[in-house]
Amino acid sequence: MDAVPIKMLGMPLVVRISERFTLLRNASLTLLFFAFSLGALAQGTDAAQYAAGEKLFKGNCASCHKPDKDLTGPAMAGARARWEGKGDIYAWVKNSSAYLKTGNPYANELFAKWNKSVMTAQALNNEEIDAVLYYADNYVPPAGPKPPIDPNPKPEASSNWPWLVVIGLLLAVVAVSLSGVKSSLTNAVREAEGQEPLPDMTTGQKLRQWAWNNKGFATIIALFVVVFITLKLWDAAWVIGVYGGDEVEHYKPEQPINFPHSLHAGKVEAGNLAIDCQYCHSSAAKSKHAGIPTTNVCMNCHTAVSEGRSPEGTAEIQKIYAAAGWDPAALKYTGKIEPVKWVKVHNLPDHAYFNHSQHVNVGQLECQECHGPIDEKMDVAEQWAPLTMGWCIDCHNTKDVKMAGNGYYDEIMARLEETDMGHSELKKYLEDDKISVRELGGWECAKCHY
């Protein structure tokens, strides 16, 4: 069919088309608005039921169940569908012990499958049970928190040595070129005056001749070079065997299992777990050594937590299962264990004595005093402090002892409070109202070198 110019259609037809288009547009917008309104209303109702179910689940069910996977009890998701036509799920939730006595086959099957354990009677009505089941069926795992942004990021350290080397080489090339030009000009002048040209000399001979002719300047340069090299060697000698502090790169060995301290020990407000350090290093307050936690300690949490906040985290948890001999599918131990070969991070010399309990229990120091911001920035444990003798005695000199409420110092406090001159030999230490570790003998050699 041949195309017809628009002007030949006539105005009435154009108006009718325009009116129909307007009507269709208005109807579409109305339906779209209505659909969005219903969707928003449904979403609000669902969100309210989801939130109510989540609150009830966490308060009544979370110790034994997870919404989406088995734990001590079966996963809650799909429970209503599994019970469909097999019994009364409401009666089972409210009092499973009583419901077992009815002889329901499915209830007895669950009882046998889950190690003959039953739920504690739940004081929930049918509507509350519906909310819990709705939450489980529509459960969405929470997204992991984004890593905190450092408000004051430190600029990356840059070294000027490459530029200095380049500039030095350029100056050397310029000096050699100018020396050659000077020699050529000197020989040209001598030739014009009828003299013999200067004999050719090697670079070493030229340098020696220049130094001889400029003894004062050459001596200053030689002294500068000697002092510079001596200082560099001295600084290098001071950090031999030092693996922490501001002057060297921190020792951060790769571990067989990547354990992010910042996630486990970090603050809750930053989206982390805030586990106390002594939960894993339980001997820090009781023994010389802080101790390395066994995989049994890890499994206290990871029998229930089988997924990390990233695929890499989930893979690391699988390494814990392999080490502990745990079968996450069957929820039982296999007996096949693989000891974890952790790499020691902090290693003091054999002649240096250090007691964790003395510092943690008696000195009441926080772990971060020596181990740095391990709960904030360390995904991999590293040696933060230099652990040198100077670093230790400086701490003993400046650190105040917490005497109040510390039973370890009861005898010292009693002696300090004596008014008799014969028993006030420690009174002088209270002149500034503070007592440092040094004033209690923290600088005595035998305290650390026995």
Beta strands, then each sheet from edge to edge (+ up, - down):
strand 1: 326-327
strand 2: 332-333
sheet 1: 1+ 2-
end
